[in-house]
Amino acid sequence: MIHIQCFAHLREQTGQDTITLEQTSLSVAELLAELSSRYAIETESLMVAINEEYAAPEDRVSQSDRVALIPPVSGG
């Protein structure tokens, strides 16, 4: 299983602080496609962090990784 932390408005959209997927390994692109399908969230502007480092779409996520979804941040 892969556990994914949600921050900011993603918590509200998914209704969860942590999402659990049954897969044991998948790419970041596959992860975002699964979340988009499951929760109807816009994933184009999301950043994904694996073990506290930003990840590229081709990077792999495995069940021992710490995964976080990071929404866009604006400031002034």
Order of alpha helices (4+ residues) and beta strands (2+ residues): beta-alpha-beta-beta-alpha-beta-beta-beta-beta
